[in-house]
Amino acid sequence: MDKSFLTTHMRSHTGEKPFKCKECPESFMFRHEQIDHQSKLHGEKMPFICSKCKTRFMIKSSLKAHLKIHRGKPIKCPYPECDKRFVEKGNMKNHFKTHVSIF
């Protein structure tokens, strides 16, 4: 067995997190997790920042789509006996089709 593989595997048992974020106190078991964290939360190439959770985005439309998860599910199915709610209007419309039969 490769020594580096064994060292990496042992972290899953010990909980060791040797990869530290350069910007905040977070630490990670694996290098790729640290890189992903730093680019998503602290990346300079991602100027659009969510005011709720501080996740960063490269383009404004991605931030706008992300913000919907913080608003909950405000769009209610118009079918009288249904209480389901949706974040996206298109998802509600697709769901509504399950209530009506088109012959």
N, CA, C and O atoms as CSV, one atom per row, in Angstrom:
chain,resi,resn,atom,element,x,y,z
A,1,MET,N,N,0.851,-1.191,0.000
A,1,MET,CA,C,0.000,0.000,0.000
A,1,MET,C,C,0.886,1.240,0.000
A,1,MET,O,O,1.894,1.288,0.706
A,2,ASP,N,N,0.518,2.225,-0.777
A,2,ASP,CA,C,1.257,3.469,-0.882
A,2,ASP,C,C,1.216,4.225,0.448
A,2,ASP,O,O,0.151,4.357,1.049
A,3,LYS,N,N,2.375,4.724,0.913
A,3,LYS,CA,C,2.457,5.406,2.205
A,3,LYS,C,C,1.588,6.666,2.266
A,3,LYS,O,O,0.947,6.928,3.284
A,4,SER,N,N,1.563,7.444,1.180
A,4,SER,CA,C,0.754,8.673,1.197
A,4,SER,C,C,-0.741,8.346,1.257
A,4,SER,O,O,-1.516,9.074,1.877
A,5,PHE,N,N,-1.141,7.244,0.609
A,5,PHE,CA,C,-2.539,6.822,0.681
A,5,PHE,C,C,-2.900,6.435,2.108
A,5,PHE,O,O,-3.964,6.801,2.606
A,6,LEU,N,N,-2.010,5.692,2.767
A,6,LEU,CA,C,-2.261,5.268,4.143
A,6,LEU,C,C,-2.347,6.474,5.079
A,6,LEU,O,O,-3.212,6.531,5.953
A,7,THR,N,N,-1.449,7.429,4.891
A,7,THR,CA,C,-1.467,8.644,5.714
A,7,THR,C,C,-2.788,9.385,5.541
A,7,THR,O,O,-3.401,9.812,6.519
A,8,THR,N,N,-3.215,9.531,4.310
A,8,THR,CA,C,-4.484,10.200,4.014
A,8,THR,C,C,-5.651,9.424,4.598
A,8,THR,O,O,-6.552,10.019,5.188
A,9,HIS,N,N,-5.650,8.112,4.447
A,9,HIS,CA,C,-6.723,7.269,4.966
A,9,HIS,C,C,-6.815,7.370,6.488
A,9,HIS,O,O,-7.915,7.406,7.039
A,10,MET,N,N,-5.694,7.416,7.157
A,10,MET,CA,C,-5.691,7.463,8.625
A,10,MET,C,C,-6.377,8.715,9.162
A,10,MET,O,O,-6.888,8.704,10.282
A,11,ARG,N,N,-6.395,9.787,8.384
A,11,ARG,CA,C,-7.091,11.005,8.825
A,11,ARG,C,C,-8.577,10.764,9.053
A,11,ARG,O,O,-9.191,11.407,9.904
A,12,SER,N,N,-9.157,9.835,8.291
A,12,SER,CA,C,-10.579,9.545,8.484
A,12,SER,C,C,-10.830,8.896,9.840
A,12,SER,O,O,-11.948,8.937,10.352
A,13,HIS,N,N,-9.792,8.297,10.422
A,13,HIS,CA,C,-9.922,7.672,11.747
A,13,HIS,C,C,-9.518,8.629,12.870
A,13,HIS,O,O,-10.114,8.613,13.947
A,14,THR,N,N,-8.504,9.461,12.617
A,14,THR,CA,C,-7.985,10.342,13.668
A,14,THR,C,C,-8.684,11.694,13.715
A,14,THR,O,O,-8.673,12.370,14.743
A,15,GLY,N,N,-9.299,12.092,12.585
A,15,GLY,CA,C,-9.935,13.409,12.530
A,15,GLY,C,C,-8.941,14.533,12.310
A,15,GLY,O,O,-9.306,15.706,12.396
A,16,GLU,N,N,-7.685,14.194,12.029
A,16,GLU,CA,C,-6.651,15.201,11.786
A,16,GLU,C,C,-7.029,16.070,10.589
A,16,GLU,O,O,-7.474,15.566,9.558
A,17,LYS,N,N,-6.843,17.390,10.741
A,17,LYS,CA,C,-7.149,18.343,9.669
A,17,LYS,C,C,-5.940,19.255,9.484
A,17,LYS,O,O,-5.913,20.370,10.006
A,18,PRO,N,N,-4.947,18.782,8.745
A,18,PRO,CA,C,-3.694,19.542,8.629
A,18,PRO,C,C,-3.716,20.717,7.653
A,18,PRO,O,O,-2.781,21.518,7.646
A,19,PHE,N,N,-4.746,20.838,6.841
A,19,PHE,CA,C,-4.783,21.903,5.832
A,19,PHE,C,C,-5.610,23.074,6.347
A,19,PHE,O,O,-6.834,22.988,6.449
A,20,LYS,N,N,-4.928,24.164,6.670
A,20,LYS,CA,C,-5.555,25.332,7.286
A,20,LYS,C,C,-5.869,26.401,6.236
A,20,LYS,O,O,-5.076,26.661,5.331
A,21,CYS,N,N,-7.040,27.009,6.381
A,21,CYS,CA,C,-7.400,28.134,5.525
A,21,CYS,C,C,-6.513,29.326,5.896
A,21,CYS,O,O,-6.240,29.564,7.073
A,22,LYS,N,N,-6.073,30.061,4.892
A,22,LYS,CA,C,-5.215,31.227,5.133
A,22,LYS,C,C,-6.006,32.456,5.550
A,22,LYS,O,O,-5.433,33.452,5.993
A,23,GLU,N,N,-7.342,32.384,5.406
A,23,GLU,CA,C,-8.186,33.547,5.656
A,23,GLU,C,C,-9.044,33.449,6.915
A,23,GLU,O,O,-9.450,34.475,7.463
A,24,CYS,N,N,-9.326,32.231,7.384
A,24,CYS,CA,C,-10.206,32.047,8.541
A,24,CYS,C,C,-9.748,30.817,9.340
A,24,CYS,O,O,-8.824,30.128,8.909
A,25,PRO,N,N,-10.361,30.530,10.476
A,25,PRO,CA,C,-9.907,29.416,11.326
A,25,PRO,C,C,-10.228,28.001,10.825
A,25,PRO,O,O,-9.832,27.030,11.469
A,26,GLU,N,N,-10.924,27.860,9.709
A,26,GLU,CA,C,-11.294,26.533,9.200
A,26,GLU,C,C,-10.062,25.696,8.862
A,26,GLU,O,O,-9.035,26.221,8.432
A,27,SER,N,N,-10.184,24.385,9.066
A,27,SER,CA,C,-9.133,23.464,8.651
A,27,SER,C,C,-9.783,22.231,8.040
A,27,SER,O,O,-10.959,21.956,8.277
A,28,PHE,N,N,-9.009,21.492,7.251
A,28,PHE,CA,C,-9.566,20.415,6.435
A,28,PHE,C,C,-8.677,19.177,6.438
A,28,PHE,O,O,-7.462,19.270,6.613
A,29,MET,N,N,-9.300,18.015,6.241
A,29,MET,CA,C,-8.563,16.761,6.163
A,29,MET,C,C,-7.770,16.650,4.870
A,29,MET,O,O,-6.686,16.066,4.845
A,30,PHE,N,N,-8.313,17.210,3.801
A,30,PHE,CA,C,-7.707,17.040,2.488
A,30,PHE,C,C,-7.413,18.389,1.838
A,30,PHE,O,O,-8.159,19.352,2.017
A,31,ARG,N,N,-6.338,18.444,1.096
A,31,ARG,CA,C,-5.895,19.680,0.438
A,31,ARG,C,C,-6.957,20.212,-0.521
A,31,ARG,O,O,-7.194,21.419,-0.571
A,32,HIS,N,N,-7.599,19.322,-1.285
A,32,HIS,CA,C,-8.601,19.794,-2.245
A,32,HIS,C,C,-9.784,20.470,-1.541
A,32,HIS,O,O,-10.401,21.369,-2.111
A,33,GLU,N,N,-10.107,20.053,-0.314
A,33,GLU,CA,C,-11.188,20.699,0.444
A,33,GLU,C,C,-10.794,22.128,0.823
A,33,GLU,O,O,-11.614,23.044,0.765
A,34,GLN,N,N,-9.521,22.306,1.215
A,34,GLN,CA,C,-9.031,23.631,1.575
A,34,GLN,C,C,-9.047,24.551,0.364
A,34,GLN,O,O,-9.473,25.701,0.466
A,35,ILE,N,N,-8.592,24.063,-0.766
A,35,ILE,CA,C,-8.561,24.866,-1.993
A,35,ILE,C,C,-9.973,25.263,-2.406
A,35,ILE,O,O,-10.218,26.416,-2.761
A,36,ASP,N,N,-10.902,24.309,-2.359
A,36,ASP,CA,C,-12.293,24.582,-2.714
A,36,ASP,C,C,-12.899,25.630,-1.781
A,36,ASP,O,O,-13.558,26.565,-2.233
A,37,HIS,N,N,-12.673,25.467,-0.484
A,37,HIS,CA,C,-13.174,26.415,0.517
A,37,HIS,C,C,-12.636,27.818,0.260
A,37,HIS,O,O,-13.398,28.785,0.240
A,38,GLN,N,N,-11.332,27.929,0.066
A,38,GLN,CA,C,-10.726,29.247,-0.116
A,38,GLN,C,C,-11.220,29.934,-1.381
A,38,GLN,O,O,-11.435,31.146,-1.385
A,39,SER,N,N,-11.399,29.180,-2.441
A,39,SER,CA,C,-11.862,29.817,-3.668
A,39,SER,C,C,-13.329,30.220,-3.572
A,39,SER,O,O,-13.719,31.261,-4.100
A,40,LYS,N,N,-14.153,29.402,-2.898
A,40,LYS,CA,C,-15.576,29.727,-2.786
A,40,LYS,C,C,-15.856,30.826,-1.781
A,40,LYS,O,O,-16.707,31.682,-2.023
A,41,LEU,N,N,-15.153,30.818,-0.653
A,41,LEU,CA,C,-15.453,31.798,0.384
A,41,LEU,C,C,-14.542,33.013,0.397
A,41,LEU,O,O,-14.937,34.081,0.865
A,42,HIS,N,N,-13.329,32.861,-0.113
A,42,HIS,CA,C,-12.378,33.960,-0.003
A,42,HIS,C,C,-11.767,34.366,-1.343
A,42,HIS,O,O,-10.883,35.221,-1.386
A,43,GLY,N,N,-12.226,33.768,-2.422
A,43,GLY,CA,C,-11.613,33.998,-3.732
A,43,GLY,C,C,-11.809,35.407,-4.264
A,43,GLY,O,O,-12.915,35.946,-4.241
A,44,GLU,N,N,-10.730,35.989,-4.740
A,44,GLU,CA,C,-10.787,37.332,-5.321
A,44,GLU,C,C,-11.482,37.327,-6.674
A,44,GLU,O,O,-12.025,38.350,-7.091
A,45,LYS,N,N,-11.475,36.200,-7.361
A,45,LYS,CA,C,-12.090,36.108,-8.675
A,45,LYS,C,C,-13.602,35.914,-8.569
A,45,LYS,O,O,-14.285,35.767,-9.583
A,46,MET,N,N,-14.118,35.913,-7.355
A,46,MET,CA,C,-15.551,35.727,-7.136
A,46,MET,C,C,-16.075,36.930,-6.363
A,46,MET,O,O,-16.200,36.873,-5.140
A,47,PRO,N,N,-16.380,38.010,-7.059
A,47,PRO,CA,C,-16.719,39.267,-6.393
A,47,PRO,C,C,-18.129,39.365,-5.821
A,47,PRO,O,O,-18.401,40.274,-5.038
A,48,PHE,N,N,-19.031,38.461,-6.186
A,48,PHE,CA,C,-20.418,38.551,-5.723
A,48,PHE,C,C,-20.600,37.684,-4.487
A,48,PHE,O,O,-20.447,36.464,-4.546
A,49,ILE,N,N,-20.926,38.322,-3.365
A,49,ILE,CA,C,-20.958,37.648,-2.068
A,49,ILE,C,C,-22.372,37.629,-1.501
A,49,ILE,O,O,-23.048,38.657,-1.464
A,50,CYS,N,N,-22.814,36.450,-1.058
A,50,CYS,CA,C,-24.122,36.310,-0.420
A,50,CYS,C,C,-24.075,36.987,0.943
A,50,CYS,O,O,-23.193,36.697,1.752
A,51,SER,N,N,-25.003,37.873,1.195
A,51,SER,CA,C,-25.036,38.595,2.473
A,51,SER,C,C,-25.476,37.711,3.633
A,51,SER,O,O,-25.258,38.054,4.795
A,52,LYS,N,N,-26.093,36.578,3.321
A,52,LYS,CA,C,-26.595,35.669,4.372
A,52,LYS,C,C,-25.535,34.679,4.849
A,52,LYS,O,O,-25.365,34.485,6.053
A,53,CYS,N,N,-24.812,34.042,3.899
A,53,CYS,CA,C,-23.886,32.970,4.279
A,53,CYS,C,C,-22.453,33.202,3.816
A,53,CYS,O,O,-21.575,32.381,4.081
A,54,LYS,N,N,-22.212,34.308,3.131
A,54,LYS,CA,C,-20.882,34.717,2.671
A,54,LYS,C,C,-20.291,33.842,1.563
A,54,LYS,O,O,-19.100,33.951,1.272
A,55,THR,N,N,-21.093,32.980,0.942
A,55,THR,CA,C,-20.623,32.216,-0.202
A,55,THR,C,C,-20.387,33.188,-1.351
A,55,THR,O,O,-21.153,34.133,-1.540
A,56,ARG,N,N,-19.331,32.953,-2.111
A,56,ARG,CA,C,-18.967,33.865,-3.195
A,56,ARG,C,C,-19.298,33.258,-4.550
A,56,ARG,O,O,-19.305,32.038,-4.716
A,57,PHE,N,N,-19.575,34.137,-5.524
A,57,PHE,CA,C,-19.922,33.698,-6.871
A,57,PHE,C,C,-19.182,34.533,-7.902
A,57,PHE,O,O,-18.886,35.708,-7.687
A,58,MET,N,N,-18.892,33.897,-9.024
A,58,MET,CA,C,-18.172,34.566,-10.096
A,58,MET,C,C,-19.087,35.498,-10.887
A,58,MET,O,O,-18.657,36.557,-11.345
A,59,ILE,N,N,-20.356,35.099,-11.045
A,59,ILE,CA,C,-21.285,35.934,-11.813
A,59,ILE,C,C,-22.524,36.267,-10.978
A,59,ILE,O,O,-22.954,35.480,-10.134
A,60,LYS,N,N,-23.076,37.433,-11.229
A,60,LYS,CA,C,-24.192,37.956,-10.439
A,60,LYS,C,C,-25.431,37.065,-10.527
A,60,LYS,O,O,-26.145,36.907,-9.536
A,61,SER,N,N,-25.697,36.480,-11.697
A,61,SER,CA,C,-26.886,35.641,-11.841
A,61,SER,C,C,-26.806,34.392,-10.958
A,61,SER,O,O,-27.832,33.889,-10.501
A,62,SER,N,N,-25.598,33.897,-10.719
A,62,SER,CA,C,-25.436,32.743,-9.816
A,62,SER,C,C,-25.769,33.133,-8.385
A,62,SER,O,O,-26.387,32.359,-7.655
A,63,LEU,N,N,-25.365,34.319,-7.987
A,63,LEU,CA,C,-25.715,34.819,-6.655
A,63,LEU,C,C,-27.225,34.968,-6.530
A,63,LEU,O,O,-27.805,34.566,-5.521
A,64,LYS,N,N,-27.869,35.543,-7.548
A,64,LYS,CA,C,-29.324,35.722,-7.507
A,64,LYS,C,C,-30.044,34.384,-7.372
A,64,LYS,O,O,-31.005,34.272,-6.610
A,65,ALA,N,N,-29.593,33.384,-8.095
A,65,ALA,CA,C,-30.196,32.050,-7.999
A,65,ALA,C,C,-29.955,31.461,-6.613
A,65,ALA,O,O,-30.851,30.842,-6.041
A,66,HIS,N,N,-28.770,31.646,-6.077
A,66,HIS,CA,C,-28.426,31.141,-4.745
A,66,HIS,C,C,-29.291,31.772,-3.657
A,66,HIS,O,O,-29.700,31.087,-2.719
A,67,LEU,N,N,-29.569,33.053,-3.769
A,67,LEU,CA,C,-30.335,33.766,-2.744
A,67,LEU,C,C,-31.721,33.159,-2.517
A,67,LEU,O,O,-32.296,33.315,-1.439
A,68,LYS,N,N,-32.253,32.477,-3.514
A,68,LYS,CA,C,-33.569,31.860,-3.375
A,68,LYS,C,C,-33.600,30.814,-2.273
A,68,LYS,O,O,-34.647,30.598,-1.663
A,69,ILE,N,N,-32.482,30.166,-2.006
A,69,ILE,CA,C,-32.476,29.148,-0.946
A,69,ILE,C,C,-32.658,29.767,0.435
A,69,ILE,O,O,-33.124,29.103,1.361
A,70,HIS,N,N,-32.293,31.029,0.574
A,70,HIS,CA,C,-32.449,31.708,1.865
A,70,HIS,C,C,-33.863,32.249,2.065
A,70,HIS,O,O,-34.255,32.546,3.193
A,71,ARG,N,N,-34.622,32.379,0.996
A,71,ARG,CA,C,-35.976,32.917,1.086
A,71,ARG,C,C,-37.019,31.854,1.389
A,71,ARG,O,O,-38.181,32.188,1.618
A,72,GLY,N,N,-36.644,30.612,1.394
A,72,GLY,CA,C,-37.615,29.551,1.628
A,72,GLY,C,C,-38.346,29.195,0.353
A,72,GLY,O,O,-37.792,29.322,-0.738
A,73,LYS,N,N,-39.571,28.755,0.479
A,73,LYS,CA,C,-40.363,28.326,-0.672
A,73,LYS,C,C,-41.662,29.125,-0.715
A,73,LYS,O,O,-42.690,28.663,-0.219
A,74,PRO,N,N,-41.624,30.324,-1.307
A,74,PRO,CA,C,-42.777,31.213,-1.259
A,74,PRO,C,C,-43.886,30.943,-2.277
A,74,PRO,O,O,-44.994,31.455,-2.110
A,75,ILE,N,N,-43.627,30.155,-3.328
A,75,ILE,CA,C,-44.623,29.964,-4.381
A,75,ILE,C,C,-45.469,28.736,-4.076
A,75,ILE,O,O,-44.984,27.606,-4.144
A,76,LYS,N,N,-46.745,28.962,-3.737
A,76,LYS,CA,C,-47.659,27.880,-3.365
A,76,LYS,C,C,-48.344,27.310,-4.593
A,76,LYS,O,O,-48.683,28.038,-5.526
A,77,CYS,N,N,-48.545,26.001,-4.583
A,77,CYS,CA,C,-49.306,25.348,-5.644
A,77,CYS,C,C,-50.737,25.888,-5.606
A,77,CYS,O,O,-51.352,25.912,-4.540
A,78,PRO,N,N,-51.277,26.322,-6.749
A,78,PRO,CA,C,-52.629,26.893,-6.756
A,78,PRO,C,C,-53.754,25.861,-6.635
A,78,PRO,O,O,-54.915,26.236,-6.469
A,79,TYR,N,N,-53.429,24.581,-6.713
A,79,TYR,CA,C,-54.460,23.559,-6.590
A,79,TYR,C,C,-55.019,23.610,-5.168
A,79,TYR,O,O,-54.251,23.559,-4.207
A,80,PRO,N,N,-56.355,23.712,-5.017
A,80,PRO,CA,C,-56.973,23.965,-3.699
A,80,PRO,C,C,-56.580,22.996,-2.579
A,80,PRO,O,O,-56.376,23.432,-1.446
A,81,GLU,N,N,-56.470,21.710,-2.863
A,81,GLU,CA,C,-56.179,20.744,-1.806
A,81,GLU,C,C,-54.686,20.498,-1.594
A,81,GLU,O,O,-54.315,19.611,-0.825
A,82,CYS,N,N,-53.827,21.264,-2.260
A,82,CYS,CA,C,-52.383,21.026,-2.187
A,82,CYS,C,C,-51.685,22.156,-1.429
A,82,CYS,O,O,-51.929,23.333,-1.693
A,83,ASP,N,N,-50.832,21.795,-0.501
A,83,ASP,CA,C,-50.099,22.783,0.288
A,83,ASP,C,C,-48.622,22.879,-0.089
A,83,ASP,O,O,-47.857,23.551,0.604
A,84,LYS,N,N,-48.207,22.226,-1.169
A,84,LYS,CA,C,-46.795,22.242,-1.551
A,84,LYS,C,C,-46.365,23.637,-1.985
A,84,LYS,O,O,-47.136,24.395,-2.575
A,85,ARG,N,N,-45.099,23.954,-1.672
A,85,ARG,CA,C,-44.521,25.249,-2.026
A,85,ARG,C,C,-43.203,25.029,-2.756
A,85,ARG,O,O,-42.552,23.998,-2.589
A,86,PHE,N,N,-42.815,26.020,-3.574
A,86,PHE,CA,C,-41.631,25.888,-4.408
A,86,PHE,C,C,-40.835,27.181,-4.440
A,86,PHE,O,O,-41.384,28.268,-4.262
A,87,VAL,N,N,-39.524,27.047,-4.670
A,87,VAL,CA,C,-38.647,28.207,-4.823
A,87,VAL,C,C,-38.781,28.757,-6.237
A,87,VAL,O,O,-38.819,29.972,-6.430
A,88,GLU,N,N,-38.854,27.873,-7.220
A,88,GLU,CA,C,-38.913,28.270,-8.632
A,88,GLU,C,C,-40.335,28.141,-9.177
A,88,GLU,O,O,-41.017,27.149,-8.916
A,89,LYS,N,N,-40.776,29.138,-9.930
A,89,LYS,CA,C,-42.107,29.103,-10.526
A,89,LYS,C,C,-42.240,27.946,-11.515
A,89,LYS,O,O,-43.292,27.311,-11.585
A,90,GLY,N,N,-41.187,27.669,-12.274
A,90,GLY,CA,C,-41.210,26.564,-13.233
A,90,GLY,C,C,-41.418,25.215,-12.554
A,90,GLY,O,O,-42.108,24.350,-13.092
A,91,ASN,N,N,-40.832,25.034,-11.390
A,91,ASN,CA,C,-41.018,23.788,-10.646
A,91,ASN,C,C,-42.459,23.645,-10.170
A,91,ASN,O,O,-43.022,22.551,-10.189
A,92,MET,N,N,-43.048,24.759,-9.745
A,92,MET,CA,C,-44.444,24.730,-9.319
A,92,MET,C,C,-45.344,24.363,-10.507
A,92,MET,O,O,-46.273,23.568,-10.360
A,93,LYS,N,N,-45.067,24.942,-11.682
A,93,LYS,CA,C,-45.883,24.657,-12.867
A,93,LYS,C,C,-45.794,23.177,-13.245
A,93,LYS,O,O,-46.804,22.557,-13.580
A,94,ASN,N,N,-44.593,22.617,-13.190
A,94,ASN,CA,C,-44.439,21.189,-13.488
A,94,ASN,C,C,-45.200,20.336,-12.479
A,94,ASN,O,O,-45.832,19.347,-12.849
A,95,HIS,N,N,-45.139,20.718,-11.213
A,95,HIS,CA,C,-45.872,20.001,-10.175
A,95,HIS,C,C,-47.381,20.099,-10.402
A,95,HIS,O,O,-48.103,19.111,-10.264
A,96,PHE,N,N,-47.847,21.296,-10.750
A,96,PHE,CA,C,-49.282,21.529,-10.943
A,96,PHE,C,C,-49.862,20.594,-12.000
A,96,PHE,O,O,-51.024,20.196,-11.909
A,97,LYS,N,N,-49.067,20.248,-12.988
A,97,LYS,CA,C,-49.509,19.336,-14.051
A,97,LYS,C,C,-49.909,17.970,-13.495
A,97,LYS,O,O,-50.686,17.255,-14.127
A,98,THR,N,N,-49.395,17.600,-12.331
A,98,THR,CA,C,-49.772,16.319,-11.742
A,98,THR,C,C,-51.208,16.333,-11.219
A,98,THR,O,O,-51.796,15.278,-10.980
A,99,HIS,N,N,-51.767,17.522,-11.044
A,99,HIS,CA,C,-53.137,17.658,-10.536
A,99,HIS,C,C,-54.172,17.697,-11.642
A,99,HIS,O,O,-55.331,17.345,-11.421
A,100,VAL,N,N,-53.774,18.114,-12.812
A,100,VAL,CA,C,-54.737,18.274,-13.912
A,100,VAL,C,C,-54.438,17.310,-15.044
A,100,VAL,O,O,-53.282,17.088,-15.405
A,101,SER,N,N,-55.494,16.743,-15.595
A,101,SER,CA,C,-55.355,15.824,-16.732
A,101,SER,C,C,-55.664,16.557,-18.011
A,101,SER,O,O,-56.660,17.273,-18.112
A,102,ILE,N,N,-54.800,16.371,-18.984
A,102,ILE,CA,C,-55.023,16.980,-20.289
A,102,ILE,C,C,-55.313,15.838,-21.273
A,102,ILE,O,O,-54.464,14.981,-21.518
A,103,PHE,N,N,-56.526,15.848,-21.828
A,103,PHE,CA,C,-56.931,14.777,-22.782
A,103,PHE,C,C,-56.882,15.270,-24.184
A,103,PHE,O,O,-57.185,14.521,-25.113
